[in-house]
Amino acid sequence: MKEQGIQLISKVLPESIGEELGIEEGDILLTINGKQMSDIIEYRFSITEEFLEVEIQKCDGEIWSLEIEKDYDEDLGLEFENPIIDQSKHCQNKCIFCFIDQLPENMRETLYFKDDDSRLSFLQGNYITLTNMTDEEIVRIIQYRISPLNLSVHSTNPQLRKEMLNNKRAGRIYELMKKFDRNEIRMNCQIVLCPKINDGIELDRTISDLSRLKNVVSTAIVPVGITKFREDLKNIEAYNGRLAVGVVNQVEKWQKKNMVEKGRKLVHLSDEFYLLAKIPIPSYDDYEGFPQIENGVGLIRKFNTEVERWIDERGKTTAKELENTKHLKIAVATGTLAEDFMKNLTEKIMQTLPTLQFEVVPVVNDFFGHNITVSGLVTGGDLIKTFRHKKKTLKSSSFIVVPRAMLKSEETLFLDDHSLESVSSALGIPIVPLEVNGAGFLEALIKEAKKANEVK
């Protein structure tokens, strides 16, 4: 790691200004306009100028001084070894609902890191609480137009938020948001809902407050996740079907109110609430462009609609292409909450493409506890345990499909550090990770069918 402001260049984009000037991977950025860059935000802000003096240290130690004329906001095409050009800020909160605090011991170290960094919010979509920021840093967000911000709100009641985050600085969230709003900083908000804590009247207050800010572009409400590793933590109830019905009804009233007053719903529930309540998922258009899909808001509807559209557009043609191939048996692993949805979805596919035969296998989460029912937290060990009890399925299936969300980003590790290869080896069957994208999901399966099956 280089000292602050002096950063190793890890990549130079093809046909960029950087490549044209002969900047290469392994070179070091020293200064822009005579100043070292404190972080990625200052770098991004600095390179918006139309004339730049950039100092680069080449791999052999030679110093290059480059004068650059460019269009306003034109990028230099440089990426850095450290993406934020600084150390990430560690979260100082002790939130009563924090999932990281509910992890077992002896998992890989990176899983225990809690960031609370506005730069990662801007660059990677991470959610931040604003509790670890100085007044100077708040001013800097406004000065450098860091937008949109992704904010972990949870409650706009100052005292309640202090108690939920266990941080005396947590109560000023709404005052800061009003300041951002006045300065046209767009905000996406997240509420982790905890029964009998920030729901009911408190949720009404929070939604009402957020609805008053014109630059709050979306709000996601997600249920608290409760693992079996909550020793010495506050007792919090997990959501069940009855409680979920109440939340859905409450939020739908706010959505109708906001539609009348603002022309948009503004607030959306994650899919878990609808699945728990056994209430139909809202329509595709209801999600207003899916701004909070990374929070699991509308993921099921989007996936279902993408599959249906693919079937309408390509189903008959593809069925004709596959009609002389042998049936391909595919096991689909999912969390227990999405079992019914996946069964209904795969039934639709089989009606159009009978060559593809699915068996949906719900995986009970023994690793984190049975309150954890979502697919993204299924571990490799639980996959092995589940499928070892389904010997008939293993024997008849060509492979097991898992959602890529079960794996560490861009890698092949599950949360318990089992790899795809180790799970596949333990079960004696290939494991195929697929994106939760309707067209991509079907195209990948059809490719496998054509590869694995011989024409009769």
C-alpha positions, -999 to 999 in steps of 0.1 A, spaced: 0 0 0 13 34 -9 12 64 14 -20 85 13 -24 104 -19 3 84 -38 -15 56 -55 -5 26 -76 -24 24 -109 -39 -11 -114 -55 -6 -148 -56 18 -177 -87 16 -198 -83 10 -235 -86 41 -258 -86 64 -227 -66 96 -222 -44 76 -199 -35 50 -225 -29 77 -252 -4 94 -229 15 62 -222 4 57 -186 7 20 -177 -4 -5 -151 21 -3 -122 27 35 -126 21 57 -96 -2 88 -96 17 114 -76 -2 147 -80 -30 164 -99 -25 202 -103 3 200 -77 -18 183 -51 -18 147 -38 -53 131 -38 -66 124 -4 -92 99 -17 -112 88 -47 -138 116 -42 -111 143 -45 -97 125 -75 -130 124 -92 -137 160 -85 -102 172 -96 -103 155 -130 -135 173 -140 -113 203 -149 -106 209 -186 -69 215 -180 -48 193 -158 -12 189 -148 -7 153 -138 25 139 -123 32 102 -128 60 81 -115 69 53 -140 78 18 -130 115 26 -135 113 56 -112 112 83 -139 88 112 -132 66 123 -160 48 157 -159 18 156 -182 -3 186 -194 -38 174 -203 -65 193 -222 -98 175 -222 -136 179 -222 -152 188 -189 -160 156 -169 -140 134 -194 -124 106 -175 -86 98 -176 -93 60 -177 -73 52 -146 -82 26 -119 -62 22 -87 -50 -7 -65 -70 8 -36 -103 19 -52 -110 47 -27 -74 59 -25 -76 57 13 -85 34 42 -122 25 46 -139 38 77 -149 12 102 -184 15 116 -184 25 153 -221 16 159 -233 -14 178 -267 -18 161 -291 -41 178 -300 -57 144 -265 -59 130 -261 -91 110 -223 -91 113 -226 -92 151 -246 -124 147 -220 -143 128 -203 -173 143 -166 -173 152 -138 -185 129 -153 -173 96 -130 -155 71 -118 -122 84 -134 -100 57 -169 -110 67 -165 -92 101 -155 -58 86 -182 -32 90 -177 -2 68 -195 32 72 -178 52 44 -196 78 22 -171 71 -6 -181 34 -7 -218 45 -6 -212 66 -37 -189 41 -55 -203 7 -46 -238 14 -33 -230 6 4 -253 19 30 -240 43 56 -254 57 89 -236 91 89 -228 86 126 -190 83 120 -187 115 100 -174 149 111 -191 182 102 -162 189 78 -170 156 60 -206 165 57 -197 198 41 -173 179 17 -202 156 6 -221 187 -4 -191 205 -19 -181 175 -41 -217 166 -50 -215 130 -37 -248 118 -50 -267 96 -46 -260 86 -10 -273 53 3 -284 59 39 -292 35 67 -320 54 83 -341 28 103 -359 56 123 -361 94 122 -370 95 159 -337 108 173 -339 89 207 -350 57 191 -323 58 165 -297 64 192 -309 33 210 -311 11 179 -276 21 168 -261 24 203 -245 57 193 -252 91 208 -245 107 175 -272 87 157 -300 111 165 -291 138 140 -299 118 109 -330 137 98 -313 171 103 -284 160 81 -308 146 55 -327 180 54 -293 197 47 -286 172 19 -321 178 5 -316 216 4 -284 210 -16 -299 186 -41 -281 155 -29 -302 125 -39 -307 98 -12 -317 62 -12 -329 50 22 -330 17 40 -350 7 70 -343 -25 88 -376 -32 105 -376 -48 140 -410 -59 155 -421 -38 184 -391 -15 181 -393 7 149 -425 -6 133 -461 5 138 -463 42 148 -426 46 146 -426 34 110 -454 58 102 -433 86 116 -402 76 96 -420 72 63 -438 105 68 -405 123 75 -388 108 45 -417 116 22 -412 153 29 -378 154 14 -379 159 -24 -345 143 -29 -353 110 -12 -357 89 -44 -364 56 -28 -369 38 6 -365 1 11 -379 -17 41 -363 -50 49 -370 -74 79 -344 -79 106 -324 -111 101 -321 -132 132 -294 -159 134 -289 -184 162 -257 -166 172 -273 -138 193 -256 -145 226 -256 -113 248 -275 -94 222 -309 -77 226 -338 -100 222 -356 -93 189 -385 -111 175 -383 -125 139 -410 -117 114 -437 -143 108 -467 -144 85 -491 -125 108 -467 -97 115 -457 -95 78 -494 -90 68 -496 -60 91 -465 -44 76 -477 -50 40 -511 -33 48 -494 -4 65 -469 3 37 -496 0 10 -515 28 26 -484 50 24 -478 40 -12 -513 51 -21 -509 84 -2 -476 91 -19 -490 83 -53 -517 109 -49 -494 135 -34 -461 128 -53 -469 106 -82 -447 78 -70 -448 53 -42 -414 62 -28 -414 33 -2 -411 -4 -11 -410 -36 9 -384 -63 3 -398 -96 -12 -396 -114 22 -426 -95 36 -448 -106 7 -436 -142 8 -440 -145 46 -475 -129 44 -484 -151 14 -496 -119 -4 -490 -116 -42 -458 -97 -51 -466 -63 -67 -466 -58 -104 -435 -50 -124 -444 -13 -129 -452 -9 -92 -414 -11 -85 -407 22 -103 -376 10 -120 -363 -13 -92 -340 13 -75 -336 -10 -45 -332 -44 -61 -299 -50 -43 -320 -49 -11 -342 -77 -24 -369 -52 -33 -387 -66 -64 -361 -92 -73 -387 -120 -75 -411 -99 -97 -383 -88 -120 -370 -124 -124 -405 -138 -130 -413 -111 -156 -380 -117 -174 -388 -154 -176 -423 -148 -189 -411 -123 -215 -385 -147 -227 -411 -175 -230 -434 -153 -249 -407 -141 -273 -386 -173 -277 -403 -202 -260 -420 -218 -291 -389 -215 -313 -366 -229 -286 -390 -258 -278 -389 -267 -315 -351 -267 -314 -351 -290 -284 -379 -314 -293 -355 -341 -304 -333 -340 -274 -335 -361 -243 -350 -346 -212 -325 -329 -189 -332 -332 -151 -321 -301 -132 -321 -297 -94 -327 -261 -83 -315 -252 -48 -332 -223 -31 -339 -209 4 -370 -222 21 -388 -188 17 -387 -189 -21 -397 -225 -25 -432 -219 -37 -422 -191 -60 -395 -213 -77 -419 -242 -80 -444 -220 -98 -417 -205 -120 -402 -237 -131 -436 -252 -138 -442 -223 -163 -408 -231 -179 -416 -268 -182 -450 -262 -198 -432 -244 -227 -399 -263 -226 -407 -299 -215 -371 -309 -223 -361 -291 -191 -373 -310 -161 -368 -292 -127 -370 -303 -91 -369 -275 -67 -351 -283 -35 -355 -260 -5 -324 -258 17 -330 -255 55 -304 -231 70 -288 -250 98 -256 -229 97 -273 -196 107 -305 -210 121 -339 -217 108 -351 -181 110 -328 -174 80 -348 -185 50 -334 -164 21 -313 -181 -7 -284 -157 -5 -274 -170 30 -275 -207 21 -241 -222 28 -221 -250 11 -224 -272 41 -262 -270 42 -263 -278 5 -243 -309 11 -264 -319 41 -297 -313 22 -288 -331 -10 -272 -361 8 -307 -368 20 -320 -367 -15 -302 -395 -31 -328 -401 -58 -325 -365 -68 -288 -367 -70 -289 -398 -91 -314 -385 -116 -302 -349 -120 -275 -337 -144 -265 -308 -122 -276 -286 -94 -284 -249 -100 -277 -224 -73 -282 -186 -74 -249 -168 -77 -259 -147 -47 -250 -177 -25 -213 -171 -35 -188 -144 -25 -188 -117 -52 -168 -128 -83 -155 -159 -65 -166 -195 -59 -168 -195 -21 -200 -199 0 -202 -180 33 -189 -210 52 -158 -211 29 -169 -243 11 -161 -238 -26 -182 -248 -56 -156 -275 -62 -158 -290 -27 -196 -291 -27 -196 -306 -61 -170 -332 -51 -188 -341 -19 -221 -347 -38 -206 -361 -69 -226 -338 -92 -217 -304 -109 -229 -272 -92 -238 -245 -117 -242 -209 -103 -266 -187 -123 -275 -150 -121 -311 -142 -110 -318 -128 -145 -346 -144 -164 -332 -144 -199 -297 -153 -187 -310 -181 -165 -329 -197 -194 -301 -192 -220 -276 -208 -197 -299 -238 -190 -306 -243 -227 -269 -242 -234 -264 -269 -209 -292 -289 -224 -277 -288 -259 -242 -297 -245 -254 -325 -223 -280 -342 -244 -275 -363 -275 -300 -360 -304 -322 -391 -306 
